[in-house]
């Protein structure tokens, strides 16, 4: 074994040890959550306490910053942990036996290996002002972008891209044909290139190759499925954690009308 291989093996062993420690800490935290659930049940306290949630997220973000860890990444982890905590607290009072879980990923596909979560959803709308007002009313934080007809609606870990036609003929053509609604769902993957190869190998028709923007977003898109009406995007964030720019979103609409596999948007 070469020196490089030995060094890599040692570092991977260290990662394995750290990950085992993380799992042990998670187990400890979730056990304490069960104790919290017992105490709450005695005083009939609400399972979700918004002030405590905000406090947890705010302090953990600051802890992450203090340790030079991306605060948005840390928040994403703790939101997932809080959701699991809530599930456990509610399930703790139920009588049914929990199902057994298999540690092996039996029959996992290539996509199952690299897919992480829904990164964002793009919604094309005929009235961007009214749509922004609707999302704001629900409690989304709606922010402007480099495009006066594109807004980002965020709530916790959820991102919805709101897109009006403006002067974009391709978006207007989409709206004329389909009306307002979801244009595509973007799934975050560990590696866009691997995802492209895996989907191509099983014959999934792709609209694009991997598109890389200046911010380090790597994306590819499937052709619109005529049966389900679903179009999927796959995104790997390899640069700084920055919002999507309008060029990426609008470029897809320009490529959609012909739906030619492996044709690049321009």
Order of alpha helices (4+ residues) and beta strands (2+ residues): alpha-alpha-alpha-alpha-beta-alpha-beta-beta-beta-alpha-beta-alpha-beta-beta-beta-alpha
